[in-house]
Each structure stands twice: as C-alpha cells, then as structure tokens.
Amino acid sequence: LKAVRFVVLLPGLGFLAVVVEPALQFMDHMQPFVNFVFDLMFSIGFAEGLAMIATSVDRQAQHKLVWMSMSVARSMRDGPLTEQEQTCSTQRGSDAIQESNDEHGGTAHQPPTWREDGAWNL
C-alpha cells in the first residue's frame, strides 16, 4: 500500500502528490491502531472457533459419559459382595421394604430403575 508514494513519480501524475503525501502520513499514524484492531478481531474469532469446537466435543462426549456412569452404577449395584456385606444389604433392604409397605398401605414400592433404551420407570 505504501508503494502508492511512487505514483507521483510517473509522468503526468505529479498533481496527485497533494493527496498521496497526507494519506501516507495518516496511514503511518493509524497503522498501530489498525494493527491492534485487526489482532483483536482475529483473537476473538479464534476464541469463538475454539469455543465452538469445545461445545461440539462436549455434546458428543456427554452421551458417552452418561453411558459410562450408568455402566459403573450397574457394576457397583450388580457386583459381587462379600458375605458380610450381602447380609447387611439384605437386612437393610428388607427393613426398607417393610417400612415402605407400612407407609403405602401394604403395597411394595419399586425404586426407579434405568433401562438400556434410556428410559426410567418413574
């Protein structure tokens, strides 16, 4: 862009010196501000692009995290127990069922469970 200063050297275009010199001086003074604005716009655009990528990856990973946590919960729920833990959990479970039956008039209340198709039996 600064090559415009050589236009006035061409034969017959010397009258453009009145416009070219002040324009070049103005561009020299404005260049740091323009560079800052362009750098800022680039940085904002780059940050927005990274945010879009992060959002997309988060959306895709969210389903996998849910499946993983459900798998861990199922493993913990269905995993082998020691004999002592099994006795304690059976006793606690039967106490809870008895309390539930007393509260609901003798009907057994089933806890919510999650099915493989993603639905809950609430």
N, C-alpha and C positions, 0 to 999 in steps of 0.2 A: 504494500500500500504506500510505503514511503517512496517508491520508485516514481510516484507522481511528480516529485520535485524536478525530475529530468524532462518533463513535458515542456516546460518553459524554454528549454534549450533548442527545441525543434524550431525550424524556421517558420515564422508566421504565427507562432503561438506564444510569443513573449508577453502578450497582454494578459495571459492567464496568471502571471506572477502575482497580480493583485489578489487573486482568490486562493492560489495554491499555498503561498507562504503562510498566511494566517491560519488556513486549515491545517497545515502540518504542525504549526505551533500548538494549536488547540489539541490535536491528536497526541502530541508529545506530553502535554499536561494531563490529558484524560486517560492515558494508557494504564497507569497503575489502578485507577478506579475501575476501568473496564475489565482489566485482568482479574481484579478481586471479584467483581460481579460474576464473570464467567466461571471462575473457580468455585464460587459459592453455588451457582446453579448446577455445575457438574457434580459437586459433592452431594447436594440434595437429591439429584436424580439417581446417583449411585446408591445412596442410602435407601431411597424408596424401592429401587430394584432389589436390593438385598432383603428389605422387609417383605417384599412380595415372595421371594424365594423362601424365606423363613416361614411365612404363613402357609405356603403350599406344602412344604415339608412337614409342618406341624399338623396340617389337616390329614395328610397321608399317614403319619405316624400315630395319630390319635386312635385310629381303629386298631392298629396293631397293639398299642399299649393296653387298650380295653381287653382285647382277647388274651394278652399275656397275663393281665391281672386276674381275669376270670379263671385262667388255667392254673395260676398259682393258688387262688382261693379253692378251686376244686381239688387240687393236690393236697392242700392242707386239710380240707374237710374229709376227703376220702383216704388220706394217707394212713399207713399202719400206726396203731397206737400201742404203747406198752400195756401190759395187763393192768397196772395200777391206774394209768390214765383212762383206760377203757372202762374200768369200774366206776371211776369218779364221773366221767362224762355220761355214763348210762344212768347213774343215780341222779345227776343234775338234770338230765333230760327228762327222766320220769317225774321228777318233782315239778319241773316247769310245765309239763303236760297236765299234771294233776291240778296245778294252780290255774292253768288256762281253762280246764274243764269246769272248775268251780266258778270262775268268773263268767263264763259264757253259757252257763246252764247245762253243762254236761257234754257239749259238742266240742270235739277236738279242733283246735285252730292250727292250720298248717302254716309254717313260716314261708315267706316268699322265696321262691326258687327261680333260678335263671335257666332258660332252655338254650340249646345250641343255636336256635334260629334268632336269638337276640331278644326274646320276649320274656317278661316276668309274669308270674301268676299272682298278681296283686289282688 
